[in-house]
Amino acid sequence: MESGAGSGAGVEGGAGADSNGEFLRCFGRRMKLLREAAGLTQAQLGERVGYGEAQIAAVEQGRRIPRPELVDAVDREVGGRGVLVAMEGEVAKARYPSRTSPPPVPASGRG
């Protein structure tokens, strides 16, 4: 069974970090609602999909970006009927933000 440690990138700053963070919190809330509707605890879901309870909690709280394998497995286990899978494209954008975004402006306002 995979522990899930290091299996998802943390949420980091940078261009688009605010919108990515909001999306990840939204994704996490949806995942939590589906898990609860399925009558599962975080520990039970984690055991079923091969991840630790802490990893499930971190994804639900929007602190961790889930890998596609986790999204697929959770969607199956909670009976999501593709709801979470449909969001995988946005999850991928959060994981791999566009390289074409302009660099952040230094705090001093000088370049």
TIRO-2110 file (N, C-alpha, C; in Angstrom, 1 decimal):
// TIRO-2110
0.8, -1.2, 0.0, N, 1, A
0.0, 0.0, 0.0, CA, 1, A
0.9, 1.2, 0.0, C, 1, A
0.6, 2.2, -0.9, N, 2, A
1.4, 3.4, -1.0, CA, 2, A
1.0, 4.4, 0.2, C, 2, A
2.0, 5.0, 0.8, N, 3, A
1.7, 5.9, 1.9, CA, 3, A
1.1, 7.2, 1.4, C, 3, A
1.5, 7.6, 0.2, N, 4, A
1.0, 8.9, -0.4, CA, 4, A
2.0, 10.0, -0.1, C, 4, A
3.0, 9.8, 0.8, N, 5, A
3.9, 10.8, 1.1, CA, 5, A
4.7, 11.2, -0.1, C, 5, A
4.7, 12.5, -0.4, N, 6, A
5.4, 13.0, -1.6, CA, 6, A
4.8, 12.6, -2.9, C, 6, A
3.5, 12.2, -2.8, N, 7, A
2.9, 11.8, -4.1, CA, 7, A
2.1, 12.9, -4.7, C, 7, A
2.1, 14.0, -4.1, N, 8, A
1.4, 15.2, -4.7, CA, 8, A
2.2, 16.4, -4.3, C, 8, A
2.3, 17.3, -5.2, N, 9, A
3.0, 18.6, -5.0, CA, 9, A
2.3, 19.4, -4.0, C, 9, A
3.0, 20.2, -3.2, N, 10, A
2.4, 21.1, -2.3, CA, 10, A
1.9, 22.3, -3.1, C, 10, A
1.1, 23.1, -2.5, N, 11, A
0.6, 24.3, -3.1, CA, 11, A
1.6, 25.4, -2.9, C, 11, A
2.2, 25.9, -4.0, N, 12, A
3.2, 26.9, -3.9, CA, 12, A
2.8, 28.2, -4.5, C, 12, A
3.5, 29.3, -4.1, N, 13, A
3.2, 30.6, -4.6, CA, 13, A
3.6, 30.8, -6.1, C, 13, A
3.5, 32.0, -6.6, N, 14, A
3.8, 32.3, -8.0, CA, 14, A
2.6, 32.8, -8.7, C, 14, A
2.8, 33.0, -10.0, N, 15, A
1.7, 33.5, -10.8, CA, 15, A
0.6, 32.5, -10.9, C, 15, A
-0.6, 33.0, -10.6, N, 16, A
-1.8, 32.1, -10.6, CA, 16, A
-2.0, 31.3, -9.4, C, 16, A
-1.2, 31.5, -8.3, N, 17, A
-1.2, 30.7, -7.1, CA, 17, A
-2.6, 30.9, -6.4, C, 17, A
-3.1, 32.2, -6.4, N, 18, A
-4.4, 32.4, -5.8, CA, 18, A
-5.5, 31.7, -6.4, C, 18, A
-5.6, 31.7, -7.8, N, 19, A
-6.7, 31.0, -8.5, CA, 19, A
-6.5, 29.5, -8.4, C, 19, A
-5.2, 29.0, -8.4, N, 20, A
-5.0, 27.6, -8.2, CA, 20, A
-5.4, 27.2, -6.8, C, 20, A
-5.0, 28.0, -5.8, N, 21, A
-5.4, 27.7, -4.4, CA, 21, A
-6.9, 27.6, -4.3, C, 21, A
-7.6, 28.5, -4.8, N, 22, A
-9.1, 28.5, -4.7, CA, 22, A
-9.7, 27.3, -5.4, C, 22, A
-9.1, 27.0, -6.6, N, 23, A
-9.6, 25.8, -7.3, CA, 23, A
-9.4, 24.5, -6.4, C, 23, A
-8.2, 24.4, -5.9, N, 24, A
-7.9, 23.2, -5.1, CA, 24, A
-8.7, 23.1, -3.8, C, 24, A
-9.1, 24.3, -3.2, N, 25, A
-10.0, 24.2, -2.1, CA, 25, A
-11.4, 23.8, -2.5, C, 25, A
-11.8, 24.3, -3.7, N, 26, A
-13.1, 23.9, -4.2, CA, 26, A
-13.1, 22.4, -4.6, C, 26, A
-12.1, 21.9, -5.2, N, 27, A
-11.9, 20.5, -5.5, CA, 27, A
-12.0, 19.6, -4.2, C, 27, A
-11.3, 20.1, -3.2, N, 28, A
-11.2, 19.4, -1.9, CA, 28, A
-12.6, 19.3, -1.2, C, 28, A
-13.3, 20.4, -1.3, N, 29, A
-14.7, 20.4, -0.7, CA, 29, A
-15.6, 19.4, -1.4, C, 29, A
-15.5, 19.4, -2.7, N, 30, A
-16.3, 18.5, -3.5, CA, 30, A
-15.9, 17.0, -3.2, C, 30, A
-14.6, 16.8, -3.1, N, 31, A
-14.2, 15.4, -2.7, CA, 31, A
-14.7, 15.0, -1.3, C, 31, A
-14.6, 16.0, -0.4, N, 32, A
-15.1, 15.7, 1.0, CA, 32, A
-16.6, 15.4, 1.0, C, 32, A
-17.3, 16.2, 0.3, N, 33, A
-18.8, 15.9, 0.2, CA, 33, A
-19.1, 14.6, -0.3, C, 33, A
-18.4, 14.2, -1.4, N, 34, A
-18.6, 12.9, -2.0, CA, 34, A
-18.2, 11.8, -1.0, C, 34, A
-17.1, 11.9, -0.3, N, 35, A
-16.6, 10.9, 0.6, CA, 35, A
-17.6, 10.8, 1.7, C, 35, A
-18.1, 11.9, 2.3, N, 36, A
-19.1, 11.8, 3.4, CA, 36, A
-20.4, 11.2, 2.9, C, 36, A
-20.8, 11.5, 1.7, N, 37, A
-22.1, 11.0, 1.1, CA, 37, A
-21.9, 9.4, 1.0, C, 37, A
-20.7, 9.0, 0.8, N, 38, A
-20.4, 7.5, 0.6, CA, 38, A
-20.3, 6.9, 2.0, C, 38, A
-20.3, 7.7, 3.1, N, 39, A
-20.3, 7.2, 4.4, CA, 39, A
-18.9, 6.7, 4.8, C, 39, A
-17.8, 7.3, 4.3, N, 40, A
-16.5, 7.0, 4.6, CA, 40, A
-15.7, 8.0, 5.4, C, 40, A
-14.9, 7.6, 6.3, N, 41, A
-14.0, 8.5, 6.9, CA, 41, A
-12.7, 8.7, 6.0, C, 41, A
-11.9, 9.7, 6.3, N, 42, A
-10.7, 10.0, 5.6, CA, 42, A
-9.8, 8.7, 5.6, C, 42, A
-9.7, 8.1, 6.8, N, 43, A
-8.9, 6.9, 7.0, CA, 43, A
-9.4, 5.8, 6.1, C, 43, A
-10.7, 5.6, 6.1, N, 44, A
-11.3, 4.5, 5.3, CA, 44, A
-11.1, 4.7, 3.8, C, 44, A
-11.3, 5.9, 3.4, N, 45, A
-11.1, 6.2, 2.0, CA, 45, A
-9.6, 6.0, 1.6, C, 45, A
-8.7, 6.5, 2.5, N, 46, A
-7.3, 6.4, 2.2, CA, 46, A
-6.9, 4.9, 2.1, C, 46, A
-7.4, 4.1, 3.0, N, 47, A
-7.1, 2.7, 2.9, CA, 47, A
-7.6, 2.1, 1.6, C, 47, A
-8.7, 2.4, 1.2, N, 48, A
-9.3, 1.9, 0.0, CA, 48, A
-8.5, 2.3, -1.3, C, 48, A
-7.9, 3.5, -1.3, N, 49, A
-7.3, 4.0, -2.5, CA, 49, A
-5.7, 3.9, -2.4, C, 49, A
-5.2, 3.4, -1.2, N, 50, A
-3.8, 3.2, -1.1, CA, 50, A
-3.0, 4.5, -0.7, C, 50, A
-3.7, 5.4, 0.0, N, 51, A
-3.0, 6.6, 0.5, CA, 51, A
-3.3, 6.7, 2.0, C, 51, A
-2.5, 7.5, 2.6, N, 52, A
-2.7, 7.7, 4.1, CA, 52, A
-3.8, 8.7, 4.3, C, 52, A
-4.3, 8.7, 5.6, N, 53, A
-5.4, 9.6, 6.0, CA, 53, A
-4.9, 11.0, 5.9, C, 53, A
-3.7, 11.3, 6.2, N, 54, A
-3.1, 12.7, 6.1, CA, 54, A
-3.1, 13.2, 4.7, C, 54, A
-2.9, 12.3, 3.7, N, 55, A
-2.9, 12.8, 2.3, CA, 55, A
-4.3, 13.1, 1.9, C, 55, A
-5.3, 12.3, 2.3, N, 56, A
-6.7, 12.6, 2.0, CA, 56, A
-7.1, 13.9, 2.6, C, 56, A
-6.7, 14.1, 3.8, N, 57, A
-7.1, 15.4, 4.5, CA, 57, A
-6.4, 16.6, 3.8, C, 57, A
-5.2, 16.4, 3.4, N, 58, A
-4.5, 17.5, 2.8, CA, 58, A
-5.1, 17.9, 1.5, C, 58, A
-5.6, 16.9, 0.7, N, 59, A
-6.2, 17.2, -0.6, CA, 59, A
-7.6, 17.8, -0.3, C, 59, A
-8.3, 17.3, 0.7, N, 60, A
-9.6, 17.9, 1.0, CA, 60, A
-9.5, 19.3, 1.5, C, 60, A
-8.4, 19.7, 2.1, N, 61, A
-8.2, 21.1, 2.6, CA, 61, A
-7.6, 22.0, 1.6, C, 61, A
-7.3, 21.4, 0.4, N, 62, A
-6.7, 22.2, -0.7, CA, 62, A
-5.2, 22.5, -0.4, C, 62, A
-4.6, 21.8, 0.4, N, 63, A
-3.1, 22.0, 0.7, CA, 63, A
-2.2, 21.1, -0.1, C, 63, A
-2.8, 20.1, -0.8, N, 64, A
-2.0, 19.2, -1.6, CA, 64, A
-2.7, 19.0, -2.9, C, 64, A
-1.9, 18.9, -4.0, N, 65, A
-2.4, 18.7, -5.3, CA, 65, A
-2.5, 17.2, -5.6, C, 65, A
-3.7, 16.6, -5.8, N, 66, A
-3.7, 15.2, -6.0, CA, 66, A
-3.2, 14.8, -7.4, C, 66, A
-2.6, 13.6, -7.4, N, 67, A
-2.2, 13.0, -8.7, CA, 67, A
-3.4, 12.4, -9.4, C, 67, A
-3.3, 12.3, -10.7, N, 68, A
-4.5, 11.8, -11.5, CA, 68, A
-4.9, 10.4, -11.0, C, 68, A
-4.0, 9.5, -10.5, N, 69, A
-4.3, 8.2, -10.0, CA, 69, A
-5.2, 8.3, -8.8, C, 69, A
-4.9, 9.3, -7.9, N, 70, A
-5.7, 9.4, -6.7, CA, 70, A
-7.1, 9.9, -7.1, C, 70, A
-7.1, 10.9, -8.0, N, 71, A
-8.4, 11.4, -8.4, CA, 71, A
-9.3, 10.3, -8.9, C, 71, A
-8.8, 9.5, -9.8, N, 72, A
-9.5, 8.4, -10.4, CA, 72, A
-10.0, 7.4, -9.4, C, 72, A
-9.1, 7.0, -8.5, N, 73, A
-9.4, 6.0, -7.4, CA, 73, A
-10.5, 6.6, -6.5, C, 73, A
-10.4, 7.8, -6.1, N, 74, A
-11.3, 8.4, -5.2, CA, 74, A
-12.7, 8.5, -5.8, C, 74, A
-12.7, 9.0, -7.1, N, 75, A
-14.0, 9.1, -7.8, CA, 75, A
-14.7, 7.7, -7.9, C, 75, A
-13.9, 6.7, -8.1, N, 76, A
-14.5, 5.3, -8.1, CA, 76, A
-15.0, 4.9, -6.8, C, 76, A
-14.2, 5.1, -5.7, N, 77, A
-14.6, 4.6, -4.4, CA, 77, A
-15.8, 5.4, -3.8, C, 77, A
-15.9, 6.6, -4.1, N, 78, A
-17.0, 7.4, -3.5, CA, 78, A
-18.3, 7.4, -4.4, C, 78, A
-18.2, 6.8, -5.5, N, 79, A
-19.3, 6.8, -6.5, CA, 79, A
-19.5, 8.2, -7.1, C, 79, A
-18.4, 8.8, -7.4, N, 80, A
-18.5, 10.2, -7.9, CA, 80, A
-19.0, 10.3, -9.3, C, 80, A
-19.1, 9.2, -10.0, N, 81, A
-19.7, 9.1, -11.4, CA, 81, A
-19.0, 10.1, -12.3, C, 81, A
-17.7, 10.3, -12.2, N, 82, A
-16.9, 11.1, -13.1, CA, 82, A
-16.8, 12.6, -12.7, C, 82, A
-17.5, 12.9, -11.6, N, 83, A
-17.4, 14.4, -11.2, CA, 83, A
-16.0, 14.8, -10.9, C, 83, A
-15.2, 14.0, -10.1, N, 84, A
-13.9, 14.4, -9.8, CA, 84, A
-13.0, 14.2, -11.0, C, 84, A
-13.2, 13.2, -11.8, N, 85, A
-12.4, 12.9, -13.0, CA, 85, A
-12.5, 14.1, -14.0, C, 85, A
-13.7, 14.6, -14.1, N, 86, A
-14.0, 15.8, -15.0, CA, 86, A
-13.1, 17.0, -14.6, C, 86, A
-12.7, 17.0, -13.4, N, 87, A
-11.9, 18.2, -12.9, CA, 87, A
-10.4, 18.0, -13.0, C, 87, A
-10.0, 16.8, -13.6, N, 88, A
-8.6, 16.5, -13.7, CA, 88, A
-7.8, 17.5, -14.5, C, 88, A
-8.4, 18.0, -15.5, N, 89, A
-7.7, 19.0, -16.4, CA, 89, A
-7.3, 20.2, -15.6, C, 89, A
-8.2, 20.7, -14.7, N, 90, A
-7.9, 21.9, -13.9, CA, 90, A
-6.9, 21.5, -12.8, C, 90, A
-6.9, 20.3, -12.3, N, 91, A
-5.9, 19.8, -11.3, CA, 91, A
-4.6, 19.8, -12.0, C, 91, A
-4.5, 19.4, -13.2, N, 92, A
-3.2, 19.4, -13.9, CA, 92, A
-2.7, 20.8, -14.1, C, 92, A
-3.6, 21.7, -14.4, N, 93, A
-3.1, 23.1, -14.5, CA, 93, A
-2.6, 23.6, -13.2, C, 93, A
-3.1, 23.2, -12.1, N, 94, A
-2.6, 23.7, -10.8, CA, 94, A
-1.3, 23.0, -10.5, C, 94, A
-1.1, 21.8, -11.0, N, 95, A
0.2, 21.1, -10.8, CA, 95, A
1.3, 21.6, -11.6, C, 95, A
0.9, 21.9, -12.9, N, 96, A
1.9, 22.4, -13.9, CA, 96, A
1.4, 23.7, -14.5, C, 96, A
1.6, 24.8, -13.7, N, 97, A
1.1, 26.1, -14.2, CA, 97, A
1.8, 26.5, -15.5, C, 97, A
1.2, 27.3, -16.3, N, 98, A
1.7, 27.8, -17.5, CA, 98, A
3.1, 28.4, -17.4, C, 98, A
4.0, 28.0, -18.3, N, 99, A
5.3, 28.6, -18.3, CA, 99, A
5.3, 30.0, -18.9, C, 99, A
4.2, 30.4, -19.5, N, 100, A
4.2, 31.6, -20.3, CA, 100, A
3.7, 32.8, -19.4, C, 100, A
3.4, 32.5, -18.1, N, 101, A
3.0, 33.6, -17.2, CA, 101, A
4.2, 34.5, -16.9, C, 101, A
3.9, 35.8, -16.8, N, 102, A
5.1, 36.7, -16.5, CA, 102, A
5.6, 36.5, -15.1, C, 102, A
6.9, 36.7, -14.9, N, 103, A
7.5, 36.5, -13.6, CA, 103, A
6.9, 37.5, -12.6, C, 103, A
6.9, 37.1, -11.3, N, 104, A
6.3, 38.0, -10.3, CA, 104, A
7.2, 39.3, -10.2, C, 104, A
6.5, 40.4, -9.9, N, 105, A
7.2, 41.7, -9.8, CA, 105, A
7.8, 41.7, -8.4, C, 105, A
9.1, 42.1, -8.3, N, 106, A
9.7, 42.2, -6.9, CA, 106, A
8.9, 43.2, -6.0, C, 106, A
9.0, 42.9, -4.7, N, 107, A
8.2, 43.7, -3.7, CA, 107, A
8.6, 45.2, -3.8, C, 107, A
9.8, 45.5, -4.1, N, 108, A
10.2, 46.9, -4.2, CA, 108, A
9.6, 47.6, -5.4, C, 108, A
9.0, 46.9, -6.3, N, 109, A
8.4, 47.5, -7.5, CA, 109, A
9.4, 47.8, -8.6, C, 109, A
10.6, 47.4, -8.4, N, 110, A
11.7, 47.6, -9.4, CA, 110, A
12.1, 46.3, -10.0, C, 110, A
12.4, 46.3, -11.3, N, 111, A
12.7, 45.1, -12.0, CA, 111, A
14.1, 44.9, -12.1, C, 111, A
END
